[in-house]
Amino acid sequence: MWLAGHLGEHGAAHGQATAGWAAFDAVVLLVLAAAAAGYALALWSARGRTPWPLPRTAAWYVGLACAGVALTGPLAEAAHASFTAHMAGHLLLGMLAPLLLVLSAPITLGLQALPVARARSLSRLLRSPFVRVVTYPVTAAVLNAGGLWLLYTTDLYTLMHSSVLIHALVHAHVFLAGYVFTASIVGVDPDPHRAPIRVRAVVLVAFIAAHSILAKWLYANPPAGVETADGQLGSQLMYYGGDAVDVTLIVLLLAGWYRATRPREPVRQAQSASPKSR
């Protein structure tokens, strides 16, 4: 009787855990579908105005796909047991997806698509003190890099694989911190609090150093429960995969600096000529 009851309780707990992870997948897919539909609706609402570049649209949907692959499906399932798979998901969700979504300029599109009153409300929100503090490069870098150090140097990494709620909160932070940091460095949307290029450059270099040091530290000190070979491979993926995205950020930052500082060609005034009489 005791064994049967114990097995029954174990089965019920397992069923609840399975239902929790299934609910997480459903919520993720719902949010991604809403984001995809919202961007399409904004494109439709802004039709007839300034032509919207196709690369921006492509960046939005590819970015959503990267987030979806990281959070649901085979890679997300493998990440529960493989640190390397987890790190692949981290790069997709925390670095590549944010970069693509930032380059898709969703705020610019929203300002074009929204009615005047709502567009003004969005502009006021962008100028708010809270947004100013959070999107300042130093703050954004601390939230991003600091969150990663906290995740991998404490028990949080182990806890996130046993609790759906912690799993969801960690991944939400990884994505949002990655997006805000990327936008603060190379954002193409209107930013009334844009930091000077020198500040952004220094912060980017410091973030790259912090990310690289963490990857090297993980190579020698994998999280608890992670096998040495898996930890080393995952940390190498973090190091070299992160470098690839970081180089892209550097190129985009320098390109933006060049566009802002290059000398403009003098406007050639057309000589007015009276029409020849026949």
C-alpha positions as CSV (number, residue, x, y, z in Angstrom):
1,M,0.0,0.0,0.0
2,W,2.8,2.4,0.9
3,L,4.7,1.6,-2.3
4,A,1.6,2.1,-4.4
5,G,0.8,5.4,-2.7
6,H,4.4,6.6,-3.1
7,L,4.4,5.7,-6.8
8,G,1.1,7.5,-7.2
9,E,2.5,10.6,-5.6
10,H,5.6,10.4,-7.7
11,G,3.5,10.0,-10.9
12,A,1.3,12.9,-10.0
13,A,4.4,15.1,-9.3
14,H,5.9,14.0,-12.6
15,G,2.7,14.8,-14.4
16,Q,2.5,18.2,-12.9
17,A,6.1,19.0,-13.9
18,T,5.4,17.8,-17.4
19,A,2.3,19.9,-17.6
20,G,4.3,22.9,-16.4
21,W,7.0,22.6,-19.1
22,A,4.2,22.1,-21.7
23,A,2.5,25.3,-20.5
24,F,5.9,27.1,-20.8
25,D,6.3,26.0,-24.4
26,A,2.7,27.0,-25.2
27,V,3.2,30.5,-23.7
28,V,6.5,31.0,-25.6
29,L,4.8,30.0,-28.9
30,L,1.9,32.3,-28.2
31,V,4.2,35.3,-27.4
32,L,6.2,34.6,-30.6
33,A,3.1,34.3,-32.7
34,A,1.8,37.6,-31.2
35,A,5.1,39.3,-32.0
36,A,5.1,38.0,-35.6
37,A,1.5,39.1,-36.1
38,G,2.0,42.5,-34.4
39,Y,4.9,43.4,-36.7
40,A,2.9,42.3,-39.8
41,L,0.0,44.4,-38.6
42,A,2.3,47.4,-38.1
43,L,3.6,47.0,-41.6
44,W,0.1,47.0,-42.9
45,S,-0.9,50.0,-40.9
46,A,2.2,52.0,-42.1
47,R,1.6,51.1,-45.7
48,G,1.6,54.1,-48.1
49,R,4.2,56.0,-46.0
50,T,7.9,55.7,-46.1
51,P,8.8,52.4,-47.7
52,W,9.9,49.9,-45.1
53,P,13.2,48.2,-45.9
54,L,12.9,44.4,-46.5
55,P,16.1,43.6,-44.5
56,R,14.4,45.0,-41.4
57,T,11.4,42.8,-41.8
58,A,13.6,39.8,-42.4
59,A,15.7,40.6,-39.3
60,W,12.5,40.6,-37.2
61,Y,11.3,37.2,-38.3
62,V,14.7,35.6,-38.2
63,G,15.2,37.0,-34.7
64,L,11.9,35.5,-33.6
65,A,12.9,32.2,-35.1
66,C,16.2,32.2,-33.2
67,A,14.3,32.9,-29.9
68,G,11.9,30.1,-30.7
69,V,14.6,27.6,-31.4
70,A,16.3,28.5,-28.1
71,L,13.2,28.2,-26.0
72,T,11.2,25.3,-27.5
73,G,11.9,22.2,-29.6
74,P,14.9,19.8,-29.6
75,L,17.6,22.3,-28.7
76,A,15.6,23.5,-25.6
77,E,14.9,19.9,-24.6
78,A,18.6,18.9,-24.9
79,A,19.6,22.0,-22.9
80,H,18.2,20.4,-19.7
81,A,20.9,17.7,-19.9
82,S,23.6,19.3,-22.0
83,F,25.6,22.4,-21.1
84,T,26.7,22.7,-24.7
85,A,23.1,22.7,-25.9
86,H,22.2,25.2,-23.2
87,M,25.0,27.5,-24.3
88,A,23.9,27.3,-27.9
89,G,20.5,28.4,-26.7
90,H,22.0,31.2,-24.7
91,L,23.8,32.6,-27.7
92,L,20.6,32.4,-29.8
93,L,18.4,34.0,-27.1
94,G,20.7,36.4,-25.4
95,M,22.9,37.7,-28.3
96,L,21.8,36.8,-31.8
97,A,18.0,37.2,-31.5
98,P,18.4,40.6,-29.7
99,L,20.8,41.8,-32.3
100,L,18.4,40.9,-35.2
101,L,15.3,42.3,-33.4
102,V,17.1,45.6,-32.6
103,L,18.1,45.9,-36.3
104,S,14.5,45.4,-37.3
105,A,13.7,48.8,-35.7
106,P,10.3,47.9,-34.1
107,I,9.9,51.2,-32.3
108,T,10.4,53.2,-35.5
109,L,7.8,51.0,-37.2
110,G,5.5,51.4,-34.3
111,L,5.8,55.2,-34.4
112,Q,4.8,55.1,-38.1
113,A,1.9,52.7,-37.6
114,L,0.3,54.0,-34.5
115,P,-2.2,56.9,-34.4
116,V,-0.8,60.3,-33.5
117,A,-2.0,60.2,-29.9
118,R,-0.5,56.7,-29.2
119,A,2.7,57.5,-31.0
120,R,3.1,60.6,-28.7
121,S,2.5,58.4,-25.7
122,L,5.2,56.0,-26.9
123,S,7.6,58.9,-27.4
124,R,6.9,60.1,-23.8
125,L,7.6,56.7,-22.5
126,L,10.9,56.6,-24.4
127,R,11.8,59.9,-22.7
128,S,10.9,58.7,-19.2
129,P,13.5,58.6,-16.4
130,F,13.1,54.8,-16.0
131,V,13.9,54.1,-19.7
132,R,16.8,56.6,-19.6
133,V,18.4,54.7,-16.6
134,V,17.8,51.2,-17.9
135,T,18.9,51.9,-21.5
136,Y,22.1,53.8,-20.4
137,P,25.0,51.5,-21.7
138,V,26.6,51.1,-18.3
139,T,23.3,50.0,-16.7
140,A,22.4,47.7,-19.6
141,A,25.9,46.1,-19.6
142,V,25.7,45.4,-15.8
143,L,22.3,43.9,-16.1
144,N,23.4,41.7,-19.0
145,A,26.9,40.6,-17.9
146,G,26.0,40.6,-14.3
147,G,23.1,38.4,-14.9
148,L,25.3,35.9,-16.7
149,W,27.8,35.8,-13.9
150,L,25.1,35.3,-11.3
151,L,23.6,32.5,-13.4
152,Y,26.8,30.5,-13.8
153,T,28.6,31.1,-10.6
154,T,25.7,30.3,-8.2
155,D,23.1,27.5,-7.8
156,L,20.8,29.4,-10.2
157,Y,21.9,27.3,-13.2
158,T,20.8,24.1,-11.4
159,L,17.6,25.6,-10.0
160,M,16.4,26.8,-13.5
161,H,16.3,23.2,-14.7
162,S,14.1,22.0,-11.9
163,S,11.7,24.9,-11.7
164,V,9.5,26.1,-14.6
165,L,9.1,29.5,-13.0
166,I,12.8,30.1,-12.4
167,H,13.5,28.7,-15.9
168,A,11.1,31.3,-17.4
169,L,12.4,34.2,-15.3
170,V,16.0,33.4,-16.2
171,H,15.3,33.2,-19.9
172,A,13.2,36.4,-19.8
173,H,16.1,38.2,-18.2
174,V,18.6,36.8,-20.7
175,F,16.6,38.0,-23.6
176,L,15.5,41.4,-22.3
177,A,18.9,42.2,-20.9
178,G,20.5,41.2,-24.3
179,Y,18.0,43.3,-26.2
180,V,18.4,46.4,-24.0
181,F,22.2,46.2,-24.1
182,T,22.3,45.7,-27.9
183,A,19.9,48.6,-28.4
184,S,22.0,50.9,-26.1
185,I,25.1,50.2,-28.2
186,V,23.9,49.9,-31.8
187,G,20.2,50.7,-31.7
188,V,18.7,52.1,-34.9
189,D,15.4,53.2,-33.3
190,P,14.9,56.8,-32.0
191,D,16.7,57.2,-28.6
192,P,16.4,60.5,-26.9
193,H,19.0,59.4,-24.4
194,R,21.6,58.1,-26.8
195,A,25.0,57.9,-25.1
196,P,28.0,59.4,-26.8
197,I,30.0,57.1,-29.1
198,R,33.0,57.0,-26.7
199,V,30.8,55.8,-23.8
200,R,29.2,53.1,-25.9
201,A,32.6,52.0,-27.3
202,V,34.2,51.7,-23.8
203,V,31.2,49.9,-22.4
204,L,31.2,47.4,-25.3
205,V,34.9,46.6,-24.8
206,A,34.3,46.1,-21.1
207,F,31.3,43.8,-21.8
208,I,33.3,41.8,-24.3
209,A,36.0,41.3,-21.7
210,A,33.5,40.3,-19.0
211,H,31.9,37.8,-21.3
212,S,35.2,36.3,-22.4
213,I,36.5,36.1,-18.8
214,L,33.3,34.3,-17.8
215,A,33.7,31.8,-20.7
216,K,37.3,31.1,-19.6
217,W,36.2,30.7,-16.0
218,L,33.5,28.2,-17.0
219,Y,36.1,26.2,-19.0
220,A,38.0,25.6,-15.7
221,N,35.0,25.6,-13.4
222,P,31.8,24.1,-15.1
223,P,28.5,24.5,-13.2
224,A,27.7,21.9,-10.6
225,G,26.5,18.7,-12.2
226,V,28.1,19.4,-15.6
227,E,30.7,17.0,-16.8
228,T,34.1,18.4,-17.6
229,A,34.1,17.6,-21.3
230,D,30.6,19.1,-21.7
231,G,31.5,22.1,-19.7
232,Q,34.6,22.8,-21.7
233,L,32.8,22.4,-25.0
234,G,30.0,24.7,-23.9
235,S,32.4,27.3,-22.6
236,Q,34.3,27.3,-25.9
237,L,31.0,27.8,-27.8
238,M,30.3,30.7,-25.5
239,Y,33.7,32.2,-26.1
240,Y,33.9,31.9,-29.9
241,G,30.2,32.3,-30.6
242,G,30.1,35.3,-28.4
243,D,33.1,36.8,-30.3
244,A,31.3,36.4,-33.6
245,V,28.3,38.5,-32.3
246,D,30.7,41.0,-30.6
247,V,32.6,41.6,-33.8
248,T,29.3,42.3,-35.5
249,L,28.5,44.8,-32.8
250,I,31.9,46.5,-33.2
251,V,31.4,46.8,-36.9
252,L,27.9,48.2,-36.5
253,L,29.1,50.7,-33.9
254,L,31.9,51.9,-36.1
255,A,29.7,52.1,-39.1
256,G,27.2,54.3,-37.2
257,W,30.1,56.5,-36.0
258,Y,31.3,56.9,-39.6
259,R,27.9,57.8,-40.9
260,A,27.4,60.4,-38.1
261,T,30.8,62.1,-38.6
262,R,31.7,61.8,-42.3
263,P,31.8,65.2,-44.0
264,R,28.7,65.9,-46.1
265,E,29.1,66.8,-49.7
266,P,28.3,70.4,-50.4
267,V,24.9,70.9,-51.9
268,R,25.3,71.9,-55.5
269,Q,22.9,74.7,-56.3
270,A,21.4,74.2,-59.7
271,Q,21.9,77.2,-61.9
272,S,18.6,78.6,-62.8
273,A,18.3,79.0,-66.5
274,S,15.5,80.7,-68.3
275,P,13.8,78.5,-70.9
276,K,15.0,79.2,-74.4
277,S,12.4,80.9,-76.5
278,R,11.8,79.4,-79.9
